[in-house]
């Protein structure tokens, strides 16, 4: 299972209750797809960099989750026709820190290469 980050921009005109209902709906969707929700951050209303569907503001929400690779396609089908969603982007997180074994192997190969150059 991979770790993903999903950012969704909802219409700014949604009430807090309607926005919370959208978040709960997505949580249920993730549960049905077998994904594990790690974190939800509500960034609030922000001005958009450019107009989207004649809207200048949007409500941003970040989801961090783990799931199968098929999750991206299912999510695309789920959000594509949602009228209150202005934009969404899902990216897979790559681990920044390599394991100690990989670092040791890379370090040993680099040391060996320097010895051969000398």
Secondary structure, DSSP 8 states (H G I E B T S, - for coil): -EEEEEEEEEETT--HHHHHHHHHHHHHHHHHTT-EEEEEEEEEEEEEEEEETTEEEEEEEEEEEEE-TTHHHHHHHHHTT-TTEEEEEEEE---SS--HHHHHHHHHHHHHHHHHH-
